[in-house]
Amino acid sequence: MNTQALEIADRLKEIFFPFAVERTNELVKRKGRFVHYTSAANAINIFNSKQVWLRSARSMNDFMEVEHGFEYLLDYFQKNENKNRQALYDASDAFCKGAAEEAIKRFDQWLPTVRYETYIGCFSEHDDDEDAYGRLSMWRAYGRSSVGVAIVLNSAPFMLQSDALNIFASPVSYLSREKFHEGLDKIVSRMISEKGFLATVPREIIINSIFSMLLFGSTCSKHPGFREEREWRVIAVPKIFPSKVLSTDIETIDGVPQLVLKVPLRDVPDQGLVGVEISAFVDKVIIGPSNYPLPMLDAFVATLAKAGVPNAASKVTVSNIPLRT
């Protein structure tokens, strides 16, 4: 993208994705990192294959995590005899006649695909004071049936504006139904106040912006009770946003054969994708509570070194956090 296109894209994000922009700015300001909690076996597989697998939304630990956002969205547009839907139509008609109606129609047409053929990777914000031990609640979630590992990642690749992969990183919102609806109301109000700018944006970009707002609003919302996870999701919908770099394959995870979307951890500089190779992407590895911490330490140091990580021994630590089973 050229400078002008980037400025337009950033302004559109501020209008249609204010929550994501706020969370992103906070993360960048404090130089935050992300972490992926997973099993030790899967972590070794990631480093050896130099791939990350995104799983179908249907294969997530709790499929209702995804249905939660759809329910909120549907309720919003059906509320008060569809007055909220009409308010969105009226707001967009002021600068682009029929754009919101077309976006919702397109979303409804793609809804089965969004619901059942979306691939998701789950990450969490990671604080500096978690470097030594990780997060107890996450160890409890990932260290019950196997040894858990936390892969701490540099955040820069999540913020890139590149079409190479056509996958998107978004913070998860933990809002009540009322707060979720208030957030949509604020977006409609912002569309009205920014109609002068929006009138200069090509129609298809407006439709795509509203469509994407609906997509991420539905797939990146969870119950407020999960707030401590501070989750971000990497979202891919290959049928809507195809990529020549990604591939699907059948893998068996926890005894369940399933389709996964494989994301190669390989830079594509000519398309603006940099910093995703393991040597640059992985900041550190924290081995969770285990009866065999030293053999695992040796194994992960050797695996990271093989993957091209310099000073691999300095990247791996063992958490001695007390985990009651």
Number of C-alpha atoms within 10 A of each C-alpha: 12 6 8 9 10 12 12 15 16 13 16 21 16 16 21 23 22 17 17 19 17 12 15 18 11 12 16 13 9 9 13 17 19 23 26 20 26 22 20 21 12 16 20 16 15 17 21 13 11 17 17 18 22 20 22 22 23 18 16 15 8 10 12 15 18 19 17 17 25 21 13 19 20 11 15 21 17 12 13 10 9 12 13 19 17 14 16 22 20 19 22 24 17 15 21 21 14 15 25 25 19 17 21 17 13 14 19 13 11 14 14 11 15 21 19 14 19 21 26 27 19 18 23 21 19 24 16 10 9 12 17 14 19 27 20 15 12 19 24 16 12 19 22 14 10 14 20 25 28 28 22 25 25 19 23 16 18 19 12 14 15 18 15 18 19 18 20 18 22 22 22 26 23 20 19 15 18 10 11 18 18 14 17 20 16 14 20 21 16 16 21 18 13 16 18 12 13 22 15 12 16 10 16 12 14 22 21 17 21 22 22 16 18 19 20 20 21 22 24 24 24 21 16 12 10 12 13 13 16 15 23 22 20 17 24 26 21 21 12 13 11 15 16 9 13 17 13 13 10 11 14 10 13 6 7 10 10 14 19 21 24 18 17 18 19 15 15 16 11 9 13 15 18 18 21 21 20 20 17 15 19 21 19 20 28 24 28 33 23 16 9 9 17 13 9 18 18 12 13 24 20 14 18 24 16 13 18 14 20 13 11 19 16 11 17 20 21 20 22 14 14 11 14 7 7
